[in-house]
Amino acid sequence: MRLSPGVSRPFDKRTPSHQCGTVKMGDDPATSPLDPFCRAFEHKNLFVVDASFLPNSAAVNPTLSIAAQALRVAEHIRKADLAA
């Protein structure tokens, strides 16, 4: 089994883990695929609001952080994109 950088041993069903951090948020599309509201710079109708926007795992369940970000992003979409 090939391991990614930072992973020192394989995970199996006995090892609890919270995989996070594959899609970086930022202000610069040259260094980050997502803006601060998790909108893809290259695909304006794509929002990534799962554990991948998190920079890493805090060794605790990230569900509440993901839910809070989803509510934040939804509010932004409502105000910025759906305002009539």
Backbone as XML, in Angstrom:
<?xml version="1.0"?>
<chain id="A" units="angstrom">
  <residue number="1" name="MET">
    <atom name="N" x="0.846" y="-1.178" z="0.000"/>
    <atom name="CA" x="0.000" y="0.000" z="0.000"/>
    <atom name="C" x="0.891" y="1.240" z="0.000"/>
  </residue>
  <residue number="2" name="ARG">
    <atom name="N" x="0.625" y="2.144" z="-0.932"/>
    <atom name="CA" x="1.388" y="3.388" z="-1.009"/>
    <atom name="C" x="0.756" y="4.423" z="-0.088"/>
  </residue>
  <residue number="3" name="LEU">
    <atom name="N" x="1.556" y="5.073" z="0.728"/>
    <atom name="CA" x="1.051" y="6.056" z="1.679"/>
    <atom name="C" x="1.338" y="7.465" z="1.193"/>
  </residue>
  <residue number="4" name="SER">
    <atom name="N" x="0.414" y="8.373" z="1.473"/>
    <atom name="CA" x="0.634" y="9.770" z="1.108"/>
    <atom name="C" x="1.597" y="10.408" z="2.105"/>
  </residue>
  <residue number="5" name="PRO">
    <atom name="N" x="2.227" y="11.534" z="1.730"/>
    <atom name="CA" x="3.127" y="12.216" z="2.670"/>
    <atom name="C" x="2.382" y="12.575" z="3.946"/>
  </residue>
  <residue number="6" name="GLY">
    <atom name="N" x="2.987" y="12.405" z="5.065"/>
    <atom name="CA" x="2.367" y="12.713" z="6.344"/>
    <atom name="C" x="1.663" y="11.535" z="6.987"/>
  </residue>
  <residue number="7" name="VAL">
    <atom name="N" x="1.401" y="10.476" z="6.227"/>
    <atom name="CA" x="0.773" y="9.281" z="6.785"/>
    <atom name="C" x="1.880" y="8.262" z="7.013"/>
  </residue>
  <residue number="8" name="SER">
    <atom name="N" x="2.031" y="7.870" z="8.255"/>
    <atom name="CA" x="3.149" y="6.986" z="8.580"/>
    <atom name="C" x="2.770" y="5.513" z="8.607"/>
  </residue>
  <residue number="9" name="ARG">
    <atom name="N" x="1.474" y="5.212" z="8.632"/>
    <atom name="CA" x="1.052" y="3.815" z="8.616"/>
    <atom name="C" x="-0.316" y="3.726" z="7.961"/>
  </residue>
  <residue number="10" name="PRO">
    <atom name="N" x="-0.648" y="2.567" z="7.416"/>
    <atom name="CA" x="-1.951" y="2.425" z="6.764"/>
    <atom name="C" x="-3.095" y="2.472" z="7.775"/>
  </residue>
  <residue number="11" name="PHE">
    <atom name="N" x="-4.225" y="2.972" z="7.325"/>
    <atom name="CA" x="-5.431" y="2.976" z="8.137"/>
    <atom name="C" x="-6.303" y="1.809" z="7.712"/>
  </residue>
  <residue number="12" name="ASP">
    <atom name="N" x="-6.890" y="1.127" z="8.673"/>
    <atom name="CA" x="-7.879" y="0.108" z="8.355"/>
    <atom name="C" x="-9.112" y="0.376" z="9.205"/>
  </residue>
  <residue number="13" name="LYS">
    <atom name="N" x="-10.046" y="-0.550" z="9.218"/>
    <atom name="CA" x="-11.308" y="-0.296" z="9.916"/>
    <atom name="C" x="-11.152" y="-0.186" z="11.437"/>
  </residue>
  <residue number="14" name="ARG">
    <atom name="N" x="-10.011" y="-0.603" z="11.974"/>
    <atom name="CA" x="-9.790" y="-0.495" z="13.420"/>
    <atom name="C" x="-9.223" y="0.859" z="13.819"/>
  </residue>
  <residue number="15" name="THR">
    <atom name="N" x="-8.781" y="1.647" z="12.871"/>
    <atom name="CA" x="-8.139" y="2.923" z="13.162"/>
    <atom name="C" x="-9.104" y="4.065" z="12.874"/>
  </residue>
  <residue number="16" name="PRO">
    <atom name="N" x="-9.544" y="4.776" z="13.912"/>
    <atom name="CA" x="-10.426" y="5.914" z="13.651"/>
    <atom name="C" x="-9.618" y="7.048" z="13.021"/>
  </residue>
  <residue number="17" name="SER">
    <atom name="N" x="-10.199" y="7.677" z="12.031"/>
    <atom name="CA" x="-9.503" y="8.808" z="11.409"/>
    <atom name="C" x="-10.522" y="9.730" z="10.768"/>
  </residue>
  <residue number="18" name="HIS">
    <atom name="N" x="-10.132" y="10.961" z="10.612"/>
    <atom name="CA" x="-10.966" y="11.955" z="9.957"/>
    <atom name="C" x="-10.118" y="12.566" z="8.860"/>
  </residue>
  <residue number="19" name="GLN">
    <atom name="N" x="-10.338" y="12.116" z="7.656"/>
    <atom name="CA" x="-9.545" y="12.593" z="6.532"/>
    <atom name="C" x="-10.012" y="13.984" z="6.131"/>
  </residue>
  <residue number="20" name="CYS">
    <atom name="N" x="-9.078" y="14.919" z="6.124"/>
    <atom name="CA" x="-9.379" y="16.314" z="5.817"/>
    <atom name="C" x="-8.267" y="16.884" z="4.943"/>
  </residue>
  <residue number="21" name="GLY">
    <atom name="N" x="-8.585" y="17.972" z="4.296"/>
    <atom name="CA" x="-7.548" y="18.790" z="3.694"/>
    <atom name="C" x="-7.039" y="18.394" z="2.337"/>
  </residue>
  <residue number="22" name="THR">
    <atom name="N" x="-7.875" y="18.405" z="1.321"/>
    <atom name="CA" x="-7.380" y="18.147" z="-0.022"/>
    <atom name="C" x="-7.650" y="19.301" z="-0.982"/>
  </residue>
  <residue number="23" name="VAL">
    <atom name="N" x="-8.496" y="20.265" z="-0.571"/>
    <atom name="CA" x="-8.830" y="21.399" z="-1.430"/>
    <atom name="C" x="-8.643" y="22.684" z="-0.629"/>
  </residue>
  <residue number="24" name="LYS">
    <atom name="N" x="-7.567" y="23.378" z="-0.886"/>
    <atom name="CA" x="-7.188" y="24.558" z="-0.108"/>
    <atom name="C" x="-8.068" y="25.770" z="-0.426"/>
  </residue>
  <residue number="25" name="MET">
    <atom name="N" x="-8.438" y="26.517" z="0.614"/>
    <atom name="CA" x="-9.138" y="27.792" z="0.445"/>
    <atom name="C" x="-8.118" y="28.919" z="0.471"/>
  </residue>
  <residue number="26" name="GLY">
    <atom name="N" x="-8.413" y="29.999" z="-0.237"/>
    <atom name="CA" x="-7.542" y="31.162" z="-0.209"/>
    <atom name="C" x="-8.063" y="32.266" z="-1.103"/>
  </residue>
  <residue number="27" name="ASP">
    <atom name="N" x="-7.323" y="33.364" z="-1.161"/>
    <atom name="CA" x="-7.724" y="34.510" z="-1.971"/>
    <atom name="C" x="-7.123" y="34.497" z="-3.371"/>
  </residue>
  <residue number="28" name="ASP">
    <atom name="N" x="-6.101" y="33.698" z="-3.578"/>
    <atom name="CA" x="-5.370" y="33.698" z="-4.844"/>
    <atom name="C" x="-5.636" y="32.419" z="-5.624"/>
  </residue>
  <residue number="29" name="PRO">
    <atom name="N" x="-6.263" y="32.510" z="-6.805"/>
    <atom name="CA" x="-6.536" y="31.305" z="-7.586"/>
    <atom name="C" x="-5.279" y="30.581" z="-8.050"/>
  </residue>
  <residue number="30" name="ALA">
    <atom name="N" x="-4.143" y="31.254" z="-8.032"/>
    <atom name="CA" x="-2.892" y="30.600" z="-8.430"/>
    <atom name="C" x="-2.411" y="29.616" z="-7.371"/>
  </residue>
  <residue number="31" name="THR">
    <atom name="N" x="-2.843" y="29.808" z="-6.126"/>
    <atom name="CA" x="-2.372" y="28.939" z="-5.041"/>
    <atom name="C" x="-3.490" y="28.152" z="-4.354"/>
  </residue>
  <residue number="32" name="SER">
    <atom name="N" x="-4.741" y="28.488" z="-4.654"/>
    <atom name="CA" x="-5.873" y="27.837" z="-3.996"/>
    <atom name="C" x="-7.003" y="27.611" z="-4.994"/>
  </residue>
  <residue number="33" name="PRO">
    <atom name="N" x="-7.565" y="26.419" z="-5.037"/>
    <atom name="CA" x="-8.691" y="26.185" z="-5.932"/>
    <atom name="C" x="-10.002" y="26.807" z="-5.445"/>
  </residue>
  <residue number="34" name="LEU">
    <atom name="N" x="-10.110" y="27.089" z="-4.129"/>
    <atom name="CA" x="-11.349" y="27.622" z="-3.567"/>
    <atom name="C" x="-11.151" y="29.008" z="-2.993"/>
  </residue>
  <residue number="35" name="ASP">
    <atom name="N" x="-12.190" y="29.850" z="-3.100"/>
    <atom name="CA" x="-12.152" y="31.147" z="-2.437"/>
    <atom name="C" x="-12.547" y="30.964" z="-0.966"/>
  </residue>
  <residue number="36" name="PRO">
    <atom name="N" x="-12.537" y="32.022" z="-0.149"/>
    <atom name="CA" x="-12.865" y="31.873" z="1.274"/>
    <atom name="C" x="-14.284" y="31.386" z="1.572"/>
  </residue>
  <residue number="37" name="PHE">
    <atom name="N" x="-15.167" y="31.400" z="0.571"/>
    <atom name="CA" x="-16.509" y="30.854" z="0.754"/>
    <atom name="C" x="-16.659" y="29.492" z="0.095"/>
  </residue>
  <residue number="38" name="CYS">
    <atom name="N" x="-15.550" y="28.813" z="-0.129"/>
    <atom name="CA" x="-15.517" y="27.452" z="-0.675"/>
    <atom name="C" x="-16.022" y="27.355" z="-2.104"/>
  </residue>
  <residue number="39" name="ARG">
    <atom name="N" x="-16.066" y="28.474" z="-2.828"/>
    <atom name="CA" x="-16.464" y="28.459" z="-4.237"/>
    <atom name="C" x="-15.224" y="28.218" z="-5.082"/>
  </residue>
  <residue number="40" name="ALA">
    <atom name="N" x="-15.337" y="27.314" z="-6.032"/>
    <atom name="CA" x="-14.211" y="27.034" z="-6.927"/>
    <atom name="C" x="-13.966" y="28.248" z="-7.823"/>
  </residue>
  <residue number="41" name="PHE">
    <atom name="N" x="-12.710" y="28.654" z="-7.931"/>
    <atom name="CA" x="-12.374" y="29.778" z="-8.794"/>
    <atom name="C" x="-12.675" y="29.462" z="-10.263"/>
  </residue>
  <residue number="42" name="GLU">
    <atom name="N" x="-12.448" y="28.236" z="-10.677"/>
    <atom name="CA" x="-12.595" y="27.880" z="-12.083"/>
    <atom name="C" x="-14.008" y="27.424" z="-12.466"/>
  </residue>
  <residue number="43" name="HIS">
    <atom name="N" x="-14.838" y="27.112" z="-11.480"/>
    <atom name="CA" x="-16.209" y="26.649" z="-11.751"/>
    <atom name="C" x="-17.128" y="27.373" z="-10.781"/>
  </residue>
  <residue number="44" name="LYS">
    <atom name="N" x="-17.724" y="28.469" z="-11.208"/>
    <atom name="CA" x="-18.468" y="29.365" z="-10.316"/>
    <atom name="C" x="-19.694" y="28.727" z="-9.661"/>
  </residue>
  <residue number="45" name="ASN">
    <atom name="N" x="-20.205" y="27.635" z="-10.192"/>
    <atom name="CA" x="-21.357" y="26.967" z="-9.573"/>
    <atom name="C" x="-20.948" y="25.795" z="-8.688"/>
  </residue>
  <residue number="46" name="LEU">
    <atom name="N" x="-19.659" y="25.666" z="-8.408"/>
    <atom name="CA" x="-19.176" y="24.558" z="-7.584"/>
    <atom name="C" x="-18.714" y="25.079" z="-6.230"/>
  </residue>
  <residue number="47" name="PHE">
    <atom name="N" x="-19.324" y="24.571" z="-5.182"/>
    <atom name="CA" x="-18.918" y="24.861" z="-3.808"/>
    <atom name="C" x="-18.498" y="23.545" z="-3.170"/>
  </residue>
  <residue number="48" name="VAL">
    <atom name="N" x="-17.373" y="23.544" z="-2.484"/>
    <atom name="CA" x="-16.855" y="22.338" z="-1.834"/>
    <atom name="C" x="-16.969" y="22.541" z="-0.321"/>
  </residue>
  <residue number="49" name="VAL">
    <atom name="N" x="-18.000" y="21.952" z="0.254"/>
    <atom name="CA" x="-18.230" y="22.134" z="1.684"/>
    <atom name="C" x="-18.308" y="20.763" z="2.337"/>
  </residue>
  <residue number="50" name="ASP">
    <atom name="N" x="-17.189" y="20.084" z="2.338"/>
    <atom name="CA" x="-17.038" y="18.834" z="3.073"/>
    <atom name="C" x="-15.716" y="18.948" z="3.818"/>
  </residue>
  <residue number="51" name="ALA">
    <atom name="N" x="-15.191" y="17.889" z="4.328"/>
    <atom name="CA" x="-13.962" y="17.958" z="5.125"/>
    <atom name="C" x="-12.731" y="18.362" z="4.318"/>
  </residue>
  <residue number="52" name="SER">
    <atom name="N" x="-12.827" y="18.361" z="3.007"/>
    <atom name="CA" x="-11.634" y="18.670" z="2.213"/>
    <atom name="C" x="-11.209" y="20.124" z="2.302"/>
  </residue>
  <residue number="53" name="PHE">
    <atom name="N" x="-12.098" y="21.062" z="2.644"/>
    <atom name="CA" x="-11.683" y="22.459" z="2.757"/>
    <atom name="C" x="-10.879" y="22.720" z="4.029"/>
  </residue>
  <residue number="54" name="LEU">
    <atom name="N" x="-10.974" y="21.828" z="5.003"/>
    <atom name="CA" x="-10.221" y="22.005" z="6.252"/>
    <atom name="C" x="-8.724" y="21.782" z="5.997"/>
  </residue>
  <residue number="55" name="PRO">
    <atom name="N" x="-7.856" y="22.586" z="6.602"/>
    <atom name="CA" x="-6.423" y="22.411" z="6.343"/>
    <atom name="C" x="-5.854" y="21.106" z="6.893"/>
  </residue>
  <residue number="56" name="ASN">
    <atom name="N" x="-6.404" y="20.614" z="8.006"/>
    <atom name="CA" x="-5.985" y="19.335" z="8.576"/>
    <atom name="C" x="-6.997" y="18.916" z="9.626"/>
  </residue>
  <residue number="57" name="SER">
    <atom name="N" x="-6.780" y="17.773" z="10.213"/>
    <atom name="CA" x="-7.683" y="17.277" z="11.240"/>
    <atom name="C" x="-7.143" y="17.627" z="12.616"/>
  </residue>
  <residue number="58" name="ALA">
    <atom name="N" x="-8.026" y="18.046" z="13.490"/>
    <atom name="CA" x="-7.628" y="18.380" z="14.857"/>
    <atom name="C" x="-7.689" y="17.156" z="15.764"/>
  </residue>
  <residue number="59" name="ALA">
    <atom name="N" x="-7.770" y="15.986" z="15.190"/>
    <atom name="CA" x="-7.844" y="14.716" z="15.920"/>
    <atom name="C" x="-9.165" y="14.575" z="16.676"/>
  </residue>
  <residue number="60" name="VAL">
    <atom name="N" x="-10.153" y="15.354" z="16.287"/>
    <atom name="CA" x="-11.508" y="15.212" z="16.811"/>
    <atom name="C" x="-12.453" y="15.176" z="15.612"/>
  </residue>
  <residue number="61" name="ASN">
    <atom name="N" x="-13.668" y="14.762" z="15.841"/>
    <atom name="CA" x="-14.630" y="14.682" z="14.759"/>
    <atom name="C" x="-14.890" y="16.077" z="14.185"/>
  </residue>
  <residue number="62" name="PRO">
    <atom name="N" x="-14.723" y="16.269" z="12.863"/>
    <atom name="CA" x="-14.870" y="17.596" z="12.265"/>
    <atom name="C" x="-16.302" y="17.963" z="11.859"/>
  </residue>
  <residue number="63" name="THR">
    <atom name="N" x="-17.285" y="17.156" z="12.226"/>
    <atom name="CA" x="-18.645" y="17.354" z="11.737"/>
    <atom name="C" x="-19.207" y="18.731" z="12.067"/>
  </residue>
  <residue number="64" name="LEU">
    <atom name="N" x="-19.031" y="19.218" z="13.281"/>
    <atom name="CA" x="-19.588" y="20.525" z="13.637"/>
    <atom name="C" x="-18.910" y="21.656" z="12.869"/>
  </residue>
  <residue number="65" name="SER">
    <atom name="N" x="-17.613" y="21.534" z="12.633"/>
    <atom name="CA" x="-16.906" y="22.552" z="11.836"/>
    <atom name="C" x="-17.407" y="22.552" z="10.397"/>
  </residue>
  <residue number="66" name="ILE">
    <atom name="N" x="-17.641" y="21.380" z="9.851"/>
    <atom name="CA" x="-18.154" y="21.270" z="8.485"/>
    <atom name="C" x="-19.565" y="21.850" z="8.416"/>
  </residue>
  <residue number="67" name="ALA">
    <atom name="N" x="-20.402" y="21.537" z="9.391"/>
    <atom name="CA" x="-21.769" y="22.062" z="9.409"/>
    <atom name="C" x="-21.768" y="23.578" z="9.539"/>
  </residue>
  <residue number="68" name="ALA">
    <atom name="N" x="-20.913" y="24.123" z="10.391"/>
    <atom name="CA" x="-20.830" y="25.575" z="10.550"/>
    <atom name="C" x="-20.386" y="26.242" z="9.256"/>
  </residue>
  <residue number="69" name="GLN">
    <atom name="N" x="-19.413" y="25.661" z="8.581"/>
    <atom name="CA" x="-18.965" y="26.218" z="7.306"/>
    <atom name="C" x="-20.069" y="26.108" z="6.259"/>
  </residue>
  <residue number="70" name="ALA">
    <atom name="N" x="-20.791" y="25.015" z="6.239"/>
    <atom name="CA" x="-21.891" y="24.853" z="5.281"/>
    <atom name="C" x="-22.960" y="25.916" z="5.500"/>
  </residue>
  <residue number="71" name="LEU">
    <atom name="N" x="-23.292" y="26.210" z="6.747"/>
    <atom name="CA" x="-24.269" y="27.265" z="7.036"/>
    <atom name="C" x="-23.740" y="28.632" z="6.614"/>
  </residue>
  <residue number="72" name="ARG">
    <atom name="N" x="-22.467" y="28.885" z="6.849"/>
    <atom name="CA" x="-21.827" y="30.147" z="6.451"/>
    <atom name="C" x="-21.862" y="30.307" z="4.934"/>
  </residue>
  <residue number="73" name="VAL">
    <atom name="N" x="-21.500" y="29.258" z="4.215"/>
    <atom name="CA" x="-21.496" y="29.292" z="2.755"/>
    <atom name="C" x="-22.919" y="29.450" z="2.223"/>
  </residue>
  <residue number="74" name="ALA">
    <atom name="N" x="-23.870" y="28.735" z="2.794"/>
    <atom name="CA" x="-25.265" y="28.844" z="2.353"/>
    <atom name="C" x="-25.789" y="30.266" z="2.529"/>
  </residue>
  <residue number="75" name="GLU">
    <atom name="N" x="-25.467" y="30.889" z="3.627"/>
    <atom name="CA" x="-25.880" y="32.280" z="3.862"/>
    <atom name="C" x="-25.247" y="33.217" z="2.835"/>
  </residue>
  <residue number="76" name="HIS">
    <atom name="N" x="-23.983" y="32.981" z="2.528"/>
    <atom name="CA" x="-23.297" y="33.785" z="1.506"/>
    <atom name="C" x="-23.964" y="33.599" z="0.138"/>
  </residue>
  <residue number="77" name="ILE">
    <atom name="N" x="-24.277" y="32.367" z="-0.226"/>
    <atom name="CA" x="-24.952" y="32.109" z="-1.502"/>
    <atom name="C" x="-26.307" y="32.823" z="-1.545"/>
  </residue>
  <residue number="78" name="ARG">
    <atom name="N" x="-27.048" y="32.728" z="-0.447"/>
    <atom name="CA" x="-28.364" y="33.367" z="-0.386"/>
    <atom name="C" x="-28.243" y="34.876" z="-0.581"/>
  </residue>
  <residue number="79" name="LYS">
    <atom name="N" x="-27.279" y="35.497" z="0.104"/>
    <atom name="CA" x="-27.136" y="36.955" z="0.018"/>
    <atom name="C" x="-26.485" y="37.414" z="-1.289"/>
  </residue>
  <residue number="80" name="ALA">
    <atom name="N" x="-25.461" y="36.715" z="-1.745"/>
    <atom name="CA" x="-24.693" y="37.184" z="-2.894"/>
    <atom name="C" x="-25.225" y="36.688" z="-4.233"/>
  </residue>
  <residue number="81" name="ASP">
    <atom name="N" x="-25.694" y="35.469" z="-4.287"/>
    <atom name="CA" x="-26.079" y="34.871" z="-5.572"/>
    <atom name="C" x="-27.580" y="34.799" z="-5.806"/>
  </residue>
  <residue number="82" name="LEU">
    <atom name="N" x="-28.351" y="34.717" z="-4.753"/>
    <atom name="CA" x="-29.790" y="34.537" z="-4.910"/>
    <atom name="C" x="-30.594" y="35.797" z="-4.590"/>
  </residue>
  <residue number="83" name="ALA">
    <atom name="N" x="-29.907" y="36.866" z="-4.231"/>
    <atom name="CA" x="-30.603" y="38.117" z="-3.904"/>
    <atom name="C" x="-31.295" y="38.658" z="-5.157"/>
  </residue>
  <residue number="84" name="ALA">
    <atom name="N" x="-32.521" y="39.031" z="-4.994"/>
    <atom name="CA" x="-33.267" y="39.539" z="-6.158"/>
    <atom name="C" x="-33.452" y="41.029" z="-6.085"/>
  </residue>
</chain>
